[in-house]
């Protein structure tokens, strides 16, 4: 699958998908993703395991993440180079949103 297809499939990202992928800037297991997202959003986002694992499955099928087992037989998820490219594109999109929001908020 090429990058254009990946971008069409995932962008714009849901907030859930964004935080899942952002959590994988280091390898984590499912609960680690849930906890990391909770922590970095100051408890605003409480991901459910069904949502997390459904999104991870979609991401794995598209080559955005890779999956392996650690020594304790836990499943670990890690972002791929394709996933890093996708995350960078989404961050750039969010920066543009932020820039435009700040630029025009005084007009409200």
Backbone atoms as SQL, in Angstrom:
CREATE TABLE atoms (id INTEGER PRIMARY KEY, chain TEXT, resi INTEGER, resn TEXT, atom TEXT, x REAL, y REAL, z REAL);
INSERT INTO atoms VALUES
  (1, 'A', 1, 'UNK', 'N', 0.851, -1.179, 0.000),
  (2, 'A', 1, 'UNK', 'CA', 0.000, 0.000, 0.000),
  (3, 'A', 1, 'UNK', 'C', 0.898, 1.244, 0.000),
  (4, 'A', 2, 'UNK', 'N', 0.597, 2.199, -0.873),
  (5, 'A', 2, 'UNK', 'CA', 1.438, 3.394, -0.937),
  (6, 'A', 2, 'UNK', 'C', 0.946, 4.459, 0.048),
  (7, 'A', 3, 'UNK', 'N', 1.756, 5.478, 0.231),
  (8, 'A', 3, 'UNK', 'CA', 1.472, 6.511, 1.238),
  (9, 'A', 3, 'UNK', 'C', 0.181, 7.261, 0.933),
  (10, 'A', 4, 'UNK', 'N', -0.116, 7.509, -0.333),
  (11, 'A', 4, 'UNK', 'CA', -1.365, 8.198, -0.671),
  (12, 'A', 4, 'UNK', 'C', -2.572, 7.396, -0.186),
  (13, 'A', 5, 'UNK', 'N', -2.517, 6.075, -0.343),
  (14, 'A', 5, 'UNK', 'CA', -3.607, 5.222, 0.126),
  (15, 'A', 5, 'UNK', 'C', -3.711, 5.256, 1.646),
  (16, 'A', 6, 'UNK', 'N', -2.572, 5.279, 2.314),
  (17, 'A', 6, 'UNK', 'CA', -2.552, 5.359, 3.783),
  (18, 'A', 6, 'UNK', 'C', -3.186, 6.674, 4.233),
  (19, 'A', 7, 'UNK', 'N', -2.789, 7.768, 3.601),
  (20, 'A', 7, 'UNK', 'CA', -3.336, 9.075, 3.965),
  (21, 'A', 7, 'UNK', 'C', -4.848, 9.128, 3.737),
  (22, 'A', 8, 'UNK', 'N', -5.317, 8.561, 2.629),
  (23, 'A', 8, 'UNK', 'CA', -6.757, 8.537, 2.356),
  (24, 'A', 8, 'UNK', 'C', -7.502, 7.719, 3.410),
  (25, 'A', 9, 'UNK', 'N', -6.888, 6.639, 3.861),
  (26, 'A', 9, 'UNK', 'CA', -7.543, 5.743, 4.818),
  (27, 'A', 9, 'UNK', 'C', -7.617, 6.340, 6.221),
  (28, 'A', 10, 'UNK', 'N', -6.651, 7.175, 6.584),
  (29, 'A', 10, 'UNK', 'CA', -6.561, 7.622, 7.974),
  (30, 'A', 10, 'UNK', 'C', -6.767, 9.115, 8.208),
  (31, 'A', 11, 'UNK', 'N', -6.666, 9.934, 7.167),
  (32, 'A', 11, 'UNK', 'CA', -6.745, 11.374, 7.411),
  (33, 'A', 11, 'UNK', 'C', -8.045, 11.967, 6.914),
  (34, 'A', 12, 'UNK', 'N', -8.618, 12.911, 7.622),
  (35, 'A', 12, 'UNK', 'CA', -8.126, 13.370, 8.922),
  (36, 'A', 12, 'UNK', 'C', -8.346, 12.299, 9.973),
  (37, 'A', 13, 'UNK', 'N', -7.423, 12.217, 10.919),
  (38, 'A', 13, 'UNK', 'CA', -7.486, 11.202, 11.962),
  (39, 'A', 13, 'UNK', 'C', -8.514, 11.566, 13.015),
  (40, 'A', 14, 'UNK', 'N', -9.119, 10.540, 13.559),
  (41, 'A', 14, 'UNK', 'CA', -9.933, 10.766, 14.747),
  (42, 'A', 14, 'UNK', 'C', -8.968, 11.085, 15.889),
  (43, 'A', 15, 'UNK', 'N', -9.465, 11.732, 16.896),
  (44, 'A', 15, 'UNK', 'CA', -8.624, 12.043, 18.050),
  (45, 'A', 15, 'UNK', 'C', -8.113, 10.758, 18.692),
  (46, 'A', 16, 'UNK', 'N', -8.956, 9.741, 18.729),
  (47, 'A', 16, 'UNK', 'CA', -8.564, 8.444, 19.289),
  (48, 'A', 16, 'UNK', 'C', -7.386, 7.853, 18.525),
  (49, 'A', 17, 'UNK', 'N', -7.503, 7.788, 17.198),
  (50, 'A', 17, 'UNK', 'CA', -6.415, 7.224, 16.382),
  (51, 'A', 17, 'UNK', 'C', -5.138, 8.044, 16.544),
  (52, 'A', 18, 'UNK', 'N', -5.273, 9.362, 16.599),
  (53, 'A', 18, 'UNK', 'CA', -4.110, 10.219, 16.772),
  (54, 'A', 18, 'UNK', 'C', -3.376, 9.888, 18.068),
  (55, 'A', 19, 'UNK', 'N', -4.113, 9.801, 19.168),
  (56, 'A', 19, 'UNK', 'CA', -3.459, 9.532, 20.446),
  (57, 'A', 19, 'UNK', 'C', -2.918, 8.113, 20.544),
  (58, 'A', 20, 'UNK', 'N', -3.562, 7.169, 19.904),
  (59, 'A', 20, 'UNK', 'CA', -3.015, 5.809, 19.873),
  (60, 'A', 20, 'UNK', 'C', -1.671, 5.830, 19.159),
  (61, 'A', 21, 'UNK', 'N', -1.626, 6.443, 17.996),
  (62, 'A', 21, 'UNK', 'CA', -0.382, 6.489, 17.230),
  (63, 'A', 21, 'UNK', 'C', 0.677, 7.318, 17.948),
  (64, 'A', 22, 'UNK', 'N', 0.284, 8.415, 18.536),
  (65, 'A', 22, 'UNK', 'CA', 1.219, 9.241, 19.295),
  (66, 'A', 22, 'UNK', 'C', 1.807, 8.464, 20.480),
  (67, 'A', 23, 'UNK', 'N', 1.011, 7.602, 21.078),
  (68, 'A', 23, 'UNK', 'CA', 1.484, 6.778, 22.201),
  (69, 'A', 23, 'UNK', 'C', 2.533, 5.771, 21.764),
  (70, 'A', 24, 'UNK', 'N', 2.558, 5.461, 20.484),
  (71, 'A', 24, 'UNK', 'CA', 3.489, 4.441, 19.995),
  (72, 'A', 24, 'UNK', 'C', 4.811, 5.016, 19.515),
  (73, 'A', 25, 'UNK', 'N', 5.128, 6.247, 19.931),
  (74, 'A', 25, 'UNK', 'CA', 6.458, 6.767, 19.645),
  (75, 'A', 25, 'UNK', 'C', 7.493, 5.963, 20.421),
  (76, 'A', 26, 'UNK', 'N', 7.024, 5.150, 21.350),
  (77, 'A', 26, 'UNK', 'CA', 7.837, 4.085, 21.940),
  (78, 'A', 26, 'UNK', 'C', 6.944, 2.856, 22.027),
  (79, 'A', 27, 'UNK', 'N', 7.513, 1.656, 21.901),
  (80, 'A', 27, 'UNK', 'CA', 6.683, 0.446, 21.914),
  (81, 'A', 27, 'UNK', 'C', 5.874, 0.335, 23.212),
  (82, 'A', 28, 'UNK', 'N', 4.614, -0.059, 23.084),
  (83, 'A', 28, 'UNK', 'CA', 3.738, -0.213, 24.250),
  (84, 'A', 28, 'UNK', 'C', 2.763, -1.362, 24.007),
  (85, 'A', 29, 'UNK', 'N', 2.280, -1.911, 25.082),
  (86, 'A', 29, 'UNK', 'CA', 1.181, -2.879, 24.983),
  (87, 'A', 29, 'UNK', 'C', -0.128, -2.101, 25.085),
  (88, 'A', 30, 'UNK', 'N', -1.242, -2.773, 24.885),
  (89, 'A', 30, 'UNK', 'CA', -2.540, -2.107, 24.832),
  (90, 'A', 30, 'UNK', 'C', -2.855, -1.265, 26.054),
  (91, 'A', 31, 'UNK', 'N', -2.656, -1.837, 27.237),
  (92, 'A', 31, 'UNK', 'CA', -2.949, -1.074, 28.451),
  (93, 'A', 31, 'UNK', 'C', -2.033, 0.143, 28.558),
  (94, 'A', 32, 'UNK', 'N', -0.786, 0.006, 28.119),
  (95, 'A', 32, 'UNK', 'CA', 0.153, 1.124, 28.133),
  (96, 'A', 32, 'UNK', 'C', -0.313, 2.267, 27.251),
  (97, 'A', 33, 'UNK', 'N', -0.937, 1.938, 26.112),
  (98, 'A', 33, 'UNK', 'CA', -1.492, 2.961, 25.218),
  (99, 'A', 33, 'UNK', 'C', -2.638, 3.686, 25.919),
  (100, 'A', 34, 'UNK', 'N', -3.517, 2.915, 26.540),
  (101, 'A', 34, 'UNK', 'CA', -4.657, 3.493, 27.251),
  (102, 'A', 34, 'UNK', 'C', -4.173, 4.422, 28.363),
  (103, 'A', 35, 'UNK', 'N', -3.205, 3.962, 29.140),
  (104, 'A', 35, 'UNK', 'CA', -2.694, 4.751, 30.261),
  (105, 'A', 35, 'UNK', 'C', -1.947, 6.000, 29.791),
  (106, 'A', 36, 'UNK', 'N', -1.123, 5.845, 28.759),
  (107, 'A', 36, 'UNK', 'CA', -0.360, 6.980, 28.237),
  (108, 'A', 36, 'UNK', 'C', -1.304, 8.066, 27.714),
  (109, 'A', 37, 'UNK', 'N', -2.323, 7.666, 26.968),
  (110, 'A', 37, 'UNK', 'CA', -3.292, 8.632, 26.448),
  (111, 'A', 37, 'UNK', 'C', -4.005, 9.341, 27.587),
  (112, 'A', 38, 'UNK', 'N', -4.406, 8.593, 28.581),
  (113, 'A', 38, 'UNK', 'CA', -5.066, 9.166, 29.752),
  (114, 'A', 38, 'UNK', 'C', -4.158, 10.197, 30.420),
  (115, 'A', 39, 'UNK', 'N', -2.891, 9.830, 30.580),
  (116, 'A', 39, 'UNK', 'CA', -1.923, 10.709, 31.250),
  (117, 'A', 39, 'UNK', 'C', -1.658, 11.989, 30.461),
  (118, 'A', 40, 'UNK', 'N', -1.404, 11.878, 29.157),
  (119, 'A', 40, 'UNK', 'CA', -1.021, 13.070, 28.398),
  (120, 'A', 40, 'UNK', 'C', -2.208, 13.983, 28.100),
  (121, 'A', 41, 'UNK', 'N', -3.432, 13.469, 28.259),
  (122, 'A', 41, 'UNK', 'CA', -4.612, 14.323, 28.081),
  (123, 'A', 41, 'UNK', 'C', -5.196, 14.730, 29.434),
  (124, 'A', 42, 'UNK', 'N', -4.420, 14.525, 30.490),
  (125, 'A', 42, 'UNK', 'CA', -4.867, 14.872, 31.847),
  (126, 'A', 42, 'UNK', 'C', -6.222, 14.261, 32.183),
  (127, 'A', 43, 'UNK', 'N', -6.421, 13.023, 31.724),
  (128, 'A', 43, 'UNK', 'CA', -7.642, 12.297, 32.043),
  (129, 'A', 43, 'UNK', 'C', -8.833, 12.624, 31.172),
  (130, 'A', 44, 'UNK', 'N', -8.661, 13.506, 30.210),
  (131, 'A', 44, 'UNK', 'CA', -9.779, 13.890, 29.337),
  (132, 'A', 44, 'UNK', 'C', -10.217, 12.744, 28.437),
  (133, 'A', 45, 'UNK', 'N', -9.257, 11.947, 27.977),
  (134, 'A', 45, 'UNK', 'CA', -9.586, 10.828, 27.090),
  (135, 'A', 45, 'UNK', 'C', -9.331, 9.514, 27.815),
  (136, 'A', 46, 'UNK', 'N', -10.390, 8.744, 27.940),
  (137, 'A', 46, 'UNK', 'CA', -10.325, 7.414, 28.548),
  (138, 'A', 46, 'UNK', 'C', -10.673, 6.417, 27.452),
  (139, 'A', 47, 'UNK', 'N', -9.651, 5.859, 26.827),
  (140, 'A', 47, 'UNK', 'CA', -9.883, 4.937, 25.719),
  (141, 'A', 47, 'UNK', 'C', -10.412, 3.603, 26.230),
  (142, 'A', 48, 'UNK', 'N', -11.377, 3.069, 25.513),
  (143, 'A', 48, 'UNK', 'CA', -11.858, 1.728, 25.812),
  (144, 'A', 48, 'UNK', 'C', -11.031, 0.702, 25.075),
  (145, 'A', 49, 'UNK', 'N', -10.908, -0.478, 25.652),
  (146, 'A', 49, 'UNK', 'CA', -10.061, -1.491, 25.029),
  (147, 'A', 49, 'UNK', 'C', -10.590, -1.914, 23.662),
  (148, 'A', 50, 'UNK', 'N', -11.910, -1.962, 23.480),
  (149, 'A', 50, 'UNK', 'CA', -12.459, -2.327, 22.171),
  (150, 'A', 50, 'UNK', 'C', -12.064, -1.339, 21.093),
  (151, 'A', 51, 'UNK', 'N', -12.130, -0.073, 21.422),
  (152, 'A', 51, 'UNK', 'CA', -11.732, 0.983, 20.482),
  (153, 'A', 51, 'UNK', 'C', -10.251, 0.875, 20.158),
  (154, 'A', 52, 'UNK', 'N', -9.436, 0.700, 21.186),
  (155, 'A', 52, 'UNK', 'CA', -7.983, 0.622, 20.995),
  (156, 'A', 52, 'UNK', 'C', -7.623, -0.561, 20.108),
  (157, 'A', 53, 'UNK', 'N', -8.124, -1.745, 20.442),
  (158, 'A', 53, 'UNK', 'CA', -7.724, -2.936, 19.690),
  (159, 'A', 53, 'UNK', 'C', -8.292, -2.940, 18.278),
  (160, 'A', 54, 'UNK', 'N', -9.481, -2.377, 18.080),
  (161, 'A', 54, 'UNK', 'CA', -10.028, -2.251, 16.730),
  (162, 'A', 54, 'UNK', 'C', -9.178, -1.329, 15.869),
  (163, 'A', 55, 'UNK', 'N', -8.765, -0.211, 16.447),
  (164, 'A', 55, 'UNK', 'CA', -7.919, 0.744, 15.719),
  (165, 'A', 55, 'UNK', 'C', -6.542, 0.148, 15.453),
  (166, 'A', 56, 'UNK', 'N', -5.975, -0.546, 16.439),
  (167, 'A', 56, 'UNK', 'CA', -4.664, -1.175, 16.255),
  (168, 'A', 56, 'UNK', 'C', -4.710, -2.223, 15.145),
  (169, 'A', 57, 'UNK', 'N', -5.781, -2.989, 15.068),
  (170, 'A', 57, 'UNK', 'CA', -5.915, -4.000, 14.021),
  (171, 'A', 57, 'UNK', 'C', -5.932, -3.344, 12.642),
  (172, 'A', 58, 'UNK', 'N', -6.701, -2.264, 12.510),
  (173, 'A', 58, 'UNK', 'CA', -6.743, -1.529, 11.237),
  (174, 'A', 58, 'UNK', 'C', -5.368, -0.979, 10.889),
  (175, 'A', 59, 'UNK', 'N', -4.683, -0.419, 11.876),
  (176, 'A', 59, 'UNK', 'CA', -3.358, 0.142, 11.638),
  (177, 'A', 59, 'UNK', 'C', -2.349, -0.926, 11.250),
  (178, 'A', 60, 'UNK', 'N', -2.438, -2.086, 11.876),
  (179, 'A', 60, 'UNK', 'CA', -1.510, -3.170, 11.540),
  (180, 'A', 60, 'UNK', 'C', -1.746, -3.655, 10.108),
  (181, 'A', 61, 'UNK', 'N', -2.991, -3.806, 9.719),
  (182, 'A', 61, 'UNK', 'CA', -3.314, -4.277, 8.363),
  (183, 'A', 61, 'UNK', 'C', -2.789, -3.331, 7.291),
  (184, 'A', 62, 'UNK', 'N', -2.713, -2.052, 7.608),
  (185, 'A', 62, 'UNK', 'CA', -2.244, -1.049, 6.639),
  (186, 'A', 62, 'UNK', 'C', -0.749, -0.763, 6.761),
  (187, 'A', 63, 'UNK', 'N', -0.053, -1.456, 7.675),
  (188, 'A', 63, 'UNK', 'CA', 1.392, -1.275, 7.817),
  (189, 'A', 63, 'UNK', 'C', 1.802, -0.042, 8.591),
  (190, 'A', 64, 'UNK', 'N', 0.865, 0.545, 9.339),
  (191, 'A', 64, 'UNK', 'CA', 1.147, 1.756, 10.108),
  (192, 'A', 64, 'UNK', 'C', 1.865, 1.412, 11.415),
  (193, 'A', 65, 'UNK', 'N', 1.572, 0.226, 11.942),
  (194, 'A', 65, 'UNK', 'CA', 2.245, -0.263, 13.145),
  (195, 'A', 65, 'UNK', 'C', 2.685, -1.701, 12.906),
  (196, 'A', 66, 'UNK', 'N', 3.590, -2.164, 13.753),
  (197, 'A', 66, 'UNK', 'CA', 3.952, -3.579, 13.759),
  (198, 'A', 66, 'UNK', 'C', 3.626, -4.131, 15.143),
  (199, 'A', 67, 'UNK', 'N', 3.463, -5.446, 15.199),
  (200, 'A', 67, 'UNK', 'CA', 3.045, -6.115, 16.428),
  (201, 'A', 67, 'UNK', 'C', 4.001, -7.262, 16.691),
  (202, 'A', 68, 'UNK', 'N', 4.394, -7.401, 17.962),
  (203, 'A', 68, 'UNK', 'CA', 5.221, -8.535, 18.360),
  (204, 'A', 68, 'UNK', 'C', 4.935, -8.876, 19.815),
  (205, 'A', 69, 'UNK', 'N', 5.452, -10.014, 20.252),
  (206, 'A', 69, 'UNK', 'CA', 5.282, -10.423, 21.647),
  (207, 'A', 69, 'UNK', 'C', 6.574, -10.203, 22.402),
  (208, 'A', 70, 'UNK', 'N', 6.449, -9.709, 23.638),
  (209, 'A', 70, 'UNK', 'CA', 7.643, -9.543, 24.468),
  (210, 'A', 70, 'UNK', 'C', 7.910, -10.840, 25.220),
  (211, 'A', 71, 'UNK', 'N', 8.895, -10.840, 26.082),
  (212, 'A', 71, 'UNK', 'CA', 9.269, -12.037, 26.832),
  (213, 'A', 71, 'UNK', 'C', 8.195, -12.530, 27.782),
  (214, 'A', 72, 'UNK', 'N', 7.274, -11.660, 28.165),
  (215, 'A', 72, 'UNK', 'CA', 6.188, -12.035, 29.071),
  (216, 'A', 72, 'UNK', 'C', 4.922, -12.433, 28.316),
  (217, 'A', 73, 'UNK', 'N', 5.041, -12.661, 27.028),
  (218, 'A', 73, 'UNK', 'CA', 3.933, -13.051, 26.157),
  (219, 'A', 73, 'UNK', 'C', 2.867, -11.967, 26.024),
  (220, 'A', 74, 'UNK', 'N', 3.242, -10.724, 26.303),
  (221, 'A', 74, 'UNK', 'CA', 2.328, -9.611, 26.070),
  (222, 'A', 74, 'UNK', 'C', 2.522, -9.122, 24.645),
  (223, 'A', 75, 'UNK', 'N', 1.441, -8.691, 24.041),
  (224, 'A', 75, 'UNK', 'CA', 1.511, -8.139, 22.696),
  (225, 'A', 75, 'UNK', 'C', 1.968, -6.689, 22.782),
  (226, 'A', 76, 'UNK', 'N', 2.976, -6.367, 21.994),
  (227, 'A', 76, 'UNK', 'CA', 3.546, -5.021, 21.984),
  (228, 'A', 76, 'UNK', 'C', 3.348, -4.427, 20.594),
  (229, 'A', 77, 'UNK', 'N', 3.003, -3.150, 20.581),
  (230, 'A', 77, 'UNK', 'CA', 2.745, -2.432, 19.341),
  (231, 'A', 77, 'UNK', 'C', 3.814, -1.365, 19.163),
  (232, 'A', 78, 'UNK', 'N', 4.226, -1.173, 17.892),
  (233, 'A', 78, 'UNK', 'CA', 5.276, -0.206, 17.596),
  (234, 'A', 78, 'UNK', 'C', 4.967, 0.478, 16.272),
  (235, 'A', 79, 'UNK', 'N', 5.205, 1.770, 16.210),
  (236, 'A', 79, 'UNK', 'CA', 4.971, 2.532, 14.984),
  (237, 'A', 79, 'UNK', 'C', 6.023, 2.158, 13.943),
  (238, 'A', 80, 'UNK', 'N', 5.608, 2.090, 12.679),
  (239, 'A', 80, 'UNK', 'CA', 6.529, 1.820, 11.569),
  (240, 'A', 80, 'UNK', 'C', 6.940, 3.142, 10.919),
  (241, 'A', 81, 'UNK', 'N', 7.817, 3.060, 9.947),
  (242, 'A', 81, 'UNK', 'CA', 8.194, 4.271, 9.200),
  (243, 'A', 81, 'UNK', 'C', 6.975, 4.854, 8.479),
  (244, 'A', 82, 'UNK', 'N', 6.123, 4.000, 7.967),
  (245, 'A', 82, 'UNK', 'CA', 4.882, 4.460, 7.336),
  (246, 'A', 82, 'UNK', 'C', 4.035, 5.200, 8.371),
  (247, 'A', 83, 'UNK', 'N', 3.936, 4.638, 9.558),
  (248, 'A', 83, 'UNK', 'CA', 3.173, 5.269, 10.635),
  (249, 'A', 83, 'UNK', 'C', 3.762, 6.606, 11.041),
  (250, 'A', 84, 'UNK', 'N', 5.079, 6.682, 11.074),
  (251, 'A', 84, 'UNK', 'CA', 5.719, 7.959, 11.414),
  (252, 'A', 84, 'UNK', 'C', 5.400, 9.013, 10.366),
  (253, 'A', 85, 'UNK', 'N', 5.398, 8.624, 9.108),
  (254, 'A', 85, 'UNK', 'CA', 5.045, 9.567, 8.039),
  (255, 'A', 85, 'UNK', 'C', 3.604, 10.034, 8.175),
  (256, 'A', 86, 'UNK', 'N', 2.713, 9.102, 8.487),
  (257, 'A', 86, 'UNK', 'CA', 1.305, 9.440, 8.696),
  (258, 'A', 86, 'UNK', 'C', 1.142, 10.390, 9.876),
  (259, 'A', 87, 'UNK', 'N', 1.821, 10.103, 10.971),
  (260, 'A', 87, 'UNK', 'CA', 1.724, 10.943, 12.162),
  (261, 'A', 87, 'UNK', 'C', 2.261, 12.344, 11.883),
  (262, 'A', 88, 'UNK', 'N', 3.355, 12.448, 11.151),
  (263, 'A', 88, 'UNK', 'CA', 3.898, 13.763, 10.796),
  (264, 'A', 88, 'UNK', 'C', 2.915, 14.554, 9.945),
  (265, 'A', 89, 'UNK', 'N', 2.265, 13.893, 8.991),
  (266, 'A', 89, 'UNK', 'CA', 1.271, 14.570, 8.156),
  (267, 'A', 89, 'UNK', 'C', 0.106, 15.070, 9.007),
  (268, 'A', 90, 'UNK', 'N', -0.343, 14.256, 9.953),
  (269, 'A', 90, 'UNK', 'CA', -1.451, 14.664, 10.806),
  (270, 'A', 90, 'UNK', 'C', -1.044, 15.814, 11.726),
  (271, 'A', 91, 'UNK', 'N', 0.170, 15.775, 12.246),
  (272, 'A', 91, 'UNK', 'CA', 0.655, 16.879, 13.087),
  (273, 'A', 91, 'UNK', 'C', 0.702, 18.170, 12.270),
  (274, 'A', 92, 'UNK', 'N', 1.156, 18.097, 11.040),
  (275, 'A', 92, 'UNK', 'CA', 1.175, 19.289, 10.179),
  (276, 'A', 92, 'UNK', 'C', -0.235, 19.809, 9.930),
  (277, 'A', 93, 'UNK', 'N', -1.192, 18.895, 9.738),
  (278, 'A', 93, 'UNK', 'CA', -2.586, 19.301, 9.533),
  (279, 'A', 93, 'UNK', 'C', -3.123, 20.006, 10.779),
  (280, 'A', 94, 'UNK', 'N', -2.798, 19.468, 11.952),
  (281, 'A', 94, 'UNK', 'CA', -3.255, 20.070, 13.212),
  (282, 'A', 94, 'UNK', 'C', -2.603, 21.435, 13.422),
  (283, 'A', 95, 'UNK', 'N', -1.330, 21.560, 13.066),
  (284, 'A', 95, 'UNK', 'CA', -0.655, 22.864, 13.175),
  (285, 'A', 95, 'UNK', 'C', -1.352, 23.906, 12.299),
  (286, 'A', 96, 'UNK', 'N', -1.746, 23.499, 11.094),
  (287, 'A', 96, 'UNK', 'CA', -2.455, 24.419, 10.210),
  (288, 'A', 96, 'UNK', 'C', -3.794, 24.824, 10.825),
  (289, 'A', 97, 'UNK', 'N', -4.518, 23.857, 11.388),
  (290, 'A', 97, 'UNK', 'CA', -5.782, 24.165, 12.063),
  (291, 'A', 97, 'UNK', 'C', -5.558, 25.167, 13.186),
  (292, 'A', 98, 'UNK', 'N', -4.535, 24.908, 13.991),
  (293, 'A', 98, 'UNK', 'CA', -4.239, 25.783, 15.120),
  (294, 'A', 98, 'UNK', 'C', -3.895, 27.195, 14.637),
  (295, 'A', 99, 'UNK', 'N', -3.022, 27.269, 13.634),
  (296, 'A', 99, 'UNK', 'CA', -2.611, 28.561, 13.085),
  (297, 'A', 99, 'UNK', 'C', -3.826, 29.355, 12.600),
  (298, 'A', 100, 'UNK', 'N', -4.706, 28.695, 11.866),
  (299, 'A', 100, 'UNK', 'CA', -5.891, 29.383, 11.342),
  (300, 'A', 100, 'UNK', 'C', -6.872, 29.746, 12.450),
  (301, 'A', 101, 'UNK', 'N', -6.987, 28.897, 13.464),
  (302, 'A', 101, 'UNK', 'CA', -7.868, 29.207, 14.594),
  (303, 'A', 101, 'UNK', 'C', -7.392, 30.451, 15.320),
  (304, 'A', 102, 'UNK', 'N', -6.095, 30.547, 15.574),
  (305, 'A', 102, 'UNK', 'CA', -5.540, 31.704, 16.264),
  (306, 'A', 102, 'UNK', 'C', -5.697, 32.959, 15.405),
  (307, 'A', 103, 'UNK', 'N', -5.462, 32.805, 14.118),
  (308, 'A', 103, 'UNK', 'CA', -5.539, 33.932, 13.185),
  (309, 'A', 103, 'UNK', 'C', -6.940, 34.541, 13.149),
  (310, 'A', 104, 'UNK', 'N', -7.967, 33.712, 13.231),
  (311, 'A', 104, 'UNK', 'CA', -9.330, 34.198, 13.055),
  (312, 'A', 104, 'UNK', 'C', -10.171, 34.248, 14.324),
  (313, 'A', 105, 'UNK', 'N', -9.624, 33.833, 15.461),
  (314, 'A', 105, 'UNK', 'CA', -10.444, 33.809, 16.660),
  (315, 'A', 105, 'UNK', 'C', -10.875, 35.207, 17.109),
  (316, 'A', 106, 'UNK', 'N', -10.093, 36.220, 16.779),
  (317, 'A', 106, 'UNK', 'CA', -10.457, 37.583, 17.133),
  (318, 'A', 106, 'UNK', 'C', -11.663, 38.106, 16.364),
  (319, 'A', 107, 'UNK', 'N', -11.990, 37.434, 15.258),
  (320, 'A', 107, 'UNK', 'CA', -13.142, 37.836, 14.456),
  (321, 'A', 107, 'UNK', 'C', -14.462, 37.324, 15.012),
  (322, 'A', 108, 'UNK', 'N', -14.403, 36.548, 16.065),
  (323, 'A', 108, 'UNK', 'CA', -15.644, 35.963, 16.620),
  (324, 'A', 108, 'UNK', 'C', -16.322, 36.890, 17.598);
